[in-house]
């Protein structure tokens, strides 16, 4: 059975509406171990024939058999396997990858055969040393002469065995001495059992072959046939690779390692473009991470303030908009308050008692809001003591005439350079004192200032801009308002029970006591959850707006990768010629896009972390934290952007025809 057999093979190209026959009914067979020269002038179809023989191109009509196997029925990956396992190519223009050294170029076919780095590097070294390039292993193509580059391409052709060596005008770019050396090497390879198919337009070069096939206008016009007495070799060439091709798992491992290495080399080779492409992703990731961190910090701060005011708190006040006309609400009696304290889920009750008073210190007077304070008042009103102290148990028990001023009341009653602690303030019902220095009525009550309170830094204020003073609630009830009736109070709920259940118990008890629902309640816990939903939605909106920049960066990456595919079309063709599958090419460009985006993501994460540190150093009210989880998500998102926006360029690269890719300048 012939090694290669063509039966009435035709290859036509369409140039617009014009059908151009490059091959027209070619039939021939080539035995294993032959040295064949395909000769013809430019346009005769010899290069097209070599592309068909090397499984780089498919015939339009006819059959092309390799060891009896119809190549026309094979898919792209099966043809890639044939090229990888059976064929070795020697091109006129060498077609070496410029970013790889001589050894890496020679070892390239073994990458797609799944051979590990060590064995394939050792075989490449041995082949190059045999070809006289032992001292040029780490030289790149631009550091080698034409003859040396051609010998590297021979080593590459032999890497996986090279049962069939296809040489396309191998001496065309060489001087006479290098050309003669090339022909000598081809004869030597043929003697070792390789089938040599040499394409040339030079009769002198063709004369070195034992069989010459001449083409003209896509047809065979002369063929002296297989030499008489030719005996095909029964074994593979004597210099077949000493290492076995890797299995599927090994091949995948090698494939990924090569894809990552190639991606890094490609990005390194275009530093400026890589930096600009990374910039878009970096800005996008930094924007998303920073916005998420900032909104999370703001939400945490605001929700903490709101939670301290609303969570676990049930305000109750007299009055209801649904009462019939003329019906007045009843105040809450002390016994009613006590009955509520006994309910399950009620942790405590704070009475809301306050009134407007006239206050004076020496010649300064002001209208203030007097508030009955208990042990929880400061916390509930988001206040802290900045000078002096708050009320102690003795103050409550003895109904002491002491007060705590807020900062507005302190500024209204005292000069800036005047200490307030220990001073006496006169309070009286009935409004503002009449003018500076006017005497208050003799019924004015003296109170000693024991503390100054200020807001604790939260964004929530409870005084509405009014100056406030705080008295012990026992003193307030004894000295200012002896009425027992209460018009508003807060129920502090036990968080172990559902807030709605506690609220229903309170409403049920008060309705039973009042005979109707002449009061209103406010479910702070439920409203707080609604508030959390609103802040979550706002945070998502802000993150979505920031993600637009990430989308723009992804489009930029896709554009750069499409340009990269266009610029590296010949590289794609070389890789396919030495046995790369479509999946190998697709993975290479997809990994390159992912690596580009991941590097951009790392820079973006670093920028967002630095921005958070700078913001924290500049102020103390808002603590911005870029969590490890956020960094991990950002890195995953940048990888996802690379996958999404790298898919189209990768698919376009994998869909290229090997012969078209090699012909691209």
C-alpha angles and dihedrals in degrees: 000000000000117000091226126021130176120193116194092322118186130181119192129181127205116225100183104300093340118102111214116193110211092172122023119190101327115180123177143127131218124200124218112269097026125137104219129179119200107202134186144119124273110294094023092115099250095127090047089051091050090051090053092046091050094049090244091119135025124231118245091221137005134037130292112193127190112192086338094309115125105233091192090071095052125101125233094268093047090051088049089054090053092050090047097047104031111024138061122189129214110187129198091235092041093233095219120164107251097213094055127075123234095271094048091048091050092047095049098101091053090058090066091044089061096245113157122250095253099051095041093048090050093050092047089051092050092049093048092047090051088052092050098258099110091123094048100057095118098037118112121228094262088058093055132077121242093260091049092050090051091052089052088054089051090053089050091050090053096044096097095029102278098220087177119036114199111196117187110199090322093178097042096098097036133090118246096267094048090044092054090049089051093053090048090054091050091052090049091051090050090052089055091058104270119139106233121203110184122191115201144142092211116095091201090058092044090054090071090067123084092224129036125198115191122204130196127175090349095306134104106248098169136020124163089197133223109330115261113261094020110156115197113229114256093210137047117273113291092245096055113147113285091215128072122241113256125255124248095276092046091047091053091050092050091043093055094045091051092047093053093045092048091047092053092047092049092049091046091051091059101039098161095047090045091051093050091047091049090050093067093050091043092053091046095049093042090050094049095044093044094047092047092047092046095047090045091053092046092047091048092051096044095041090048090055093045092044092054089053101038111019113094091003127112114189115206125187137171116260136057129204091220095063115118116258113280095018111123122208119243123236120239116262123217091248090054091052090049091051090054091052088061094058121108111258095025109119096176146323129238117200115222105218122158140141141182116260141174113244130192138184115183105307097345122088136173144170110256139177111241111210126193104231131201133178092286100045098096094050094044092051095044094245135141133193111252097172132022120348146294126248118294131204092270091056091054095044096045094040087233118199095237130129140196115215126209116226094263092053090046092052091046095052103032137045117246092250094044120095115233102193113101093013122127121241121195117221129191136170120243109059141287122348113251108258134321111309095011113141119251117223117274090253091071111127122225119227127183118228109234101166149013119222129200134180114278093233098270122135093237120092126191103187100068090218095304122129109247136197125190126218130182106270090234090055091046091054093046102040107025111022118017094174111116095209118108123204099186138015141163124238113212107211130213105243091215090076126059110267092226091055092052090047091052090051092052093047092047093050095047093046089053091051097043098035091231140036097267092150138067134225135197120213100217094179093055093045090048090056090051088050090052089052091053093049091048091052092048091049090051091050092051091047090049092052090050090048090063088075088052089052090051090050090051092052088051090053091050091050092049091048091051088052089048091053090050092049094045100043092119091051088054090051091050092051092048091048092056092049110280113154123223087254090055092054092043091050092048095057093038091053089047091055091046093048090049092051093043091053089048089047092053091052090047091050090050091049092050091048091050090048090052092050091049092050092049091050092050096053141012104207098078119043108203114197124185100204126209088242090057090048091050092049091048091052091048091049092051089051089049090051089053091050094047099043095035094055098080096049090044092051091047091052093048092049093059117114111241093228093048091047093051091049093054114107 
